[in-house]
Amino acid sequence: MKSKNFVLENVKYYDTDQNRLIFKKKIFVKDGKFSFNCKGDSKDYIKLDCSKYFLFPSFIQIHTHICQNLAKGYAEEMGLYDWLQKRIIPYERSLSKKILSLSCKLSLYELIDSGTTTILDMGTFNYQDVIFEEIENSNIRGFSGNVFMDREFGGFKTDLKNYKKTTRELVEKSKDYKNVTYVLCPRFVPGVTKKGIKTLLELRDKYSLTVHTHSSETIEENDFTLKKYKLSNVEFFKETGLLDGNVVLAHCIFLSEKDIKILKEKKVNVAHCPSANGKLKNGIADITRFYGEGINVGIGSDGAPCNNNMNQILEMRVAKLYQNVKHNKSGLPSKNIFEMATKNGAKSLKLENRTGIVKDGYDADFILVEDDINLSPFNKDVASSLIFSLYPENIKYVFSRGIPLKYAGKVLMYDKKELLKERKKILKYLFSDRF
């Protein structure tokens, strides 16, 4: 279904700042934006009765790897270094255009079905244009870029000359899309050199690009820079100038007091990936502390094989539970966790004046959740009820800038049965030793 104008009637929408539901007789969706006081004739709009639903802002994930979906279950019970070197990097390098396309479709289906309409994605080594095409066709909003890794890791490294040429071409190509924005994606500190970072900074400054990378996910990562440069990951990024701009660092589990001070001073955005951090046995990021320091924190599901889900609802739930365990009574309130999954993600991508909340004039990025599910006292702590009671099947409608992506419980762009049928065939080809 293409973008059309809607009038949402009998709406109970979530006000993020007040953490409560507000009733409004009508909210218009006009030209992809919310209009609370539209004076147009409603007969020109598609009417959608929302009396049986709650309306929430849709989710924003600021760390994904949509190319990895076909590798679910391929690297179970492995630590990050073995996981990357023995499984994931060889998998990514083996992807053909056809297989990469299917992996992206599977990821995008999961994302839409569970209410996500904006992603910050770490692309892959080859055929980044395929990822762009799939994001564009899905009608979600996607920030993505080809992976940069100029220090050999897992038997591979990026050729600097080719990378610069390809990146310039991809930046220009991304300008032709309405749903795609190019970002720089250095993989992580053990995979980049100072010379490589200098190249990244030249591209960042020329094209005003966001930088998206991993940091301090494991003790081994910090040990690498401590041994080679006598610096932590974060200190290394600061010294090389990588933090002088809009930056999103994924994970940030193993940080010193100095690291936290740097993140605050440089206004770095942190992507919290609780399920992946637990599944890879890395640790729990102290996002309660980050919040207290004023550091902006968003959420991402990370790659499918280090999570086996791309469901932001699950990530909110796990994030809340981990902080409860880590901080007991002083852990983050559910309201803050919900902000991480929505408005904080928007801030990370410089979209805070466009999306992430339900507000007049903002992009109509929203979900409609059925109101007859088992929600414990919904009028008391709305965010907590949502986080602990919601499942993807309870989300009946998903809109991205006024475009319906899921309608009456059905994801419109993709046929789930056909995707799974194709997946089965491809898996037999990719992992023949396991079938």
QUIWOGI-V466213 format. One record per backbone hydrogen bond with DSSP energy under -0.5 kcal/mol. CO is the residue of the C=O (numbers start at 1). NH is the residue of the N-H. If there is no record, write none. Layout:
BEGIN
co = {CO,CO}
nh = {NH,NH}
END
This chain:
BEGIN
co = {5,6,7,7,8,9,11,11,12,13,13,14,15,15,19,20,22,24,25,27,28,28,29,30,32,33,34,35,35,40,41,42,45,46,48,48,50,52,54,54,55,56,59,59,60,60,61,63,64,65,65,66,68,69,71,75,79,80,81,82,82,83,83,84,84,87,88,89,90,91,91,92,96,97,98,99,100,101,102,103,104,105,106,107,108,109,110,111,112,115,117,118,119,119,120,121,121,124,127,127,128,129,130,131,132,133,134,135,135,136,140,141,142,142,143,144,145,146,148,149,153,156,158,159,160,161,162,163,164,165,166,167,168,169,170,171,172,173,174,179,181,184,185,187,188,189,191,193,194,195,196,197,198,199,200,201,202,203,204,204,210,211,213,215,216,216,218,219,220,221,222,223,224,225,225,225,226,232,233,234,235,236,237,237,237,238,241,243,245,246,247,248,248,249,250,250,253,256,257,258,259,260,261,262,263,264,269,270,270,271,272,273,274,275,276,277,277,278,283,285,286,287,288,289,290,290,291,296,298,299,302,303,304,304,310,311,312,313,314,315,316,317,318,319,320,321,322,323,324,327,328,333,333,334,335,336,337,338,339,339,339,340,341,342,343,344,345,346,346,347,351,351,354,356,357,359,362,363,364,364,365,366,367,367,368,368,369,370,373,374,375,377,377,381,382,383,384,385,386,386,391,392,394,394,396,397,398,398,399,399,400,402,402,403,405,405,406,407,410,414,415,416,417,418,419,420,421,422,423,424,425,426,427,429,431,432}
nh = {46,29,9,48,27,50,13,24,55,15,22,16,19,20,382,15,13,11,10,8,30,35,6,33,364,30,361,28,38,42,44,45,47,7,9,50,53,371,56,369,14,367,117,118,62,299,120,302,122,68,304,69,71,72,74,78,83,84,85,86,87,87,88,89,90,91,92,93,94,94,95,95,100,101,102,103,104,105,106,107,108,109,110,111,112,113,114,116,115,59,141,61,121,143,64,123,145,147,130,131,132,133,134,135,136,137,138,139,140,139,142,119,144,181,121,183,123,185,187,158,156,153,160,163,164,165,166,167,168,169,170,171,172,173,174,175,175,176,177,142,144,212,148,214,191,192,151,197,198,199,200,201,202,203,204,205,206,207,208,209,184,248,250,252,253,254,222,223,224,225,226,227,228,229,230,231,230,236,237,238,239,240,241,242,243,241,244,245,247,211,269,213,250,271,215,252,255,260,261,262,263,264,265,266,268,267,249,272,298,251,300,277,278,279,280,282,283,281,285,287,290,291,292,293,294,295,294,270,272,62,65,306,307,308,312,315,316,317,318,319,320,321,322,323,324,325,326,327,328,330,331,336,337,338,339,340,341,342,342,344,345,299,60,346,347,348,349,349,351,350,354,355,363,343,359,362,34,365,366,402,58,399,56,369,396,397,54,373,375,376,378,380,381,385,386,387,388,389,389,390,394,395,370,396,409,368,405,406,366,401,403,4,404,400,412,413,398,410,407,416,419,420,421,422,423,424,425,426,427,428,429,430,431,432,434,435}
END
